[in-house]
């Protein structure tokens, strides 16, 4: 059991559990949080899970969690772990089952006054045209060969097929396509689960949210991102659906059976892993990339549906809705970071963590390069979301990573016990936030009080210098499965 | 019925109506988890543990114990794993795949053979229109099939939702 006295304050908002805390740790465990947050963090098993991550073979510098940390399975949510390329391990649990779950922020040229009278019409249209709910399929049915093209080329394939414009690709992390994707490494079962799920939102915490820019904190960054006060935005949060879930399931089982051969012992079976340069590691990385591409294609297809609905209601051109940026928050990437003064290639696992590259990084789109990569942090249902800009301290402290959301503080069952969904919907309506949801239970589970204060979370990464606050978005309409 | 163990609220779930054999025990209950579902399964035999875990998973997917209905779908499955614990998780993962792929709920099964590393069974199920909860995956996290002080088999299973 980890106690508060096991943590040492290394810098403002940065705490560490020393490597010697447990004999199997290879690196310290690092937590970004306020002192008050630590008390809450210790109420669940997230820090024990972080200590487990610190035991992974080849892990570098520290096992890290962001201020939105909460208990997961194997890895904690909000976690970042970098293992040495090529012999360090890759762990599917460090990416999660919803591979490339992420967010995409779309900006319009309309202001609140332009849309206010038709916002419910828009909500109804979005609810109708974006399939949502548990396991729900959509209108895009793919043969296995067509699906393979999506798995290989990601969002770019969707743009080629008319589901977007070239600028969308420029404003998507990794251009919406991981080049090492190999559809042949994705099982037939996984493909079967994905064949009708392109363009679908799913359920749980996934959503489409219409919002308004309520406050600008950094005018230079906001100008570069094309954001202005009172501007209407659309935020899309979903991932790789059943296809990604099955890829993770398939490979965790494969790695479970092979760990003994590689002499790997993990403190939690869900940390199952294999050396990156082993056949299992390489096959998983190629399959994960394919699932990540599917997720980018999925968000591209949903954005296209949003554009169609928007044009029907507000007129204009499809391109009037522009993609600000799309970021993954469940993914593994090969990146180069300075470790002990030397550049080293590492496998960065981000599970509930967002890439946050700073100004000048060649991975940042040209039009944002002077200010840093957009980092999009959705709040809980009914609370603000934030746009941040990645800052170069992230390269020193967190392998170029930031938080990904508010982070849960209440279990779903407790939320259902405590919260009446109809009351929540009415209360939000009173505050000018319309909720269009397929399930009252889902609304209760995702109630604002089930989550931490997103502003406190964002303030920590801002103060640490991992990413800086650019704008706050107030929700107007939330569409959930 | 709710009890508390080390600050964790435990909700006893009644046995599913799918289950009709006499003189055997299996049960499942929900433990708290901040974002996912933590299920505890207990049974007086390994076979019943597998059936109890299936009951529990179905109750999550459908939002409550699955009622016995006319079963018209049969599916033979064979799963192999490294040990009993992994076999339990891999078995549930296999059933979850069939559930999601075909919109079927498999509420009972005939186990034809079961060892520490292999299960062969015929699942009995029926088609459904939709699901209540989206289980993304059955995880190995905290899973450990063991015999408790009462002589029963038990394991915790965390479902990613």
Interface residues (C-beta under 8 A of the other chain):
Chain A: X44 X70 X71 X72 X73 X74 X77 X93 X96 X97 X98 X133 X134 X135 X136 X189 X192 X193 X202 X203 X204 X242 X245 X246 X248 X249 X252 X253 X256 X257 X260 X268 X269 X270 X272 X408 X409 X410 X411 X412 X413 X414 X441
Chain B: X9 X11 X30 X32 X33 X34 X35 X36 X37 X63 X81 X82 X85 X86 X90 X93 X97 X100 X101 X103 X130 X131 X132 X133 X134 X136 X137 X138 X139 X140 X141 X142 X143 X158 X160 X161
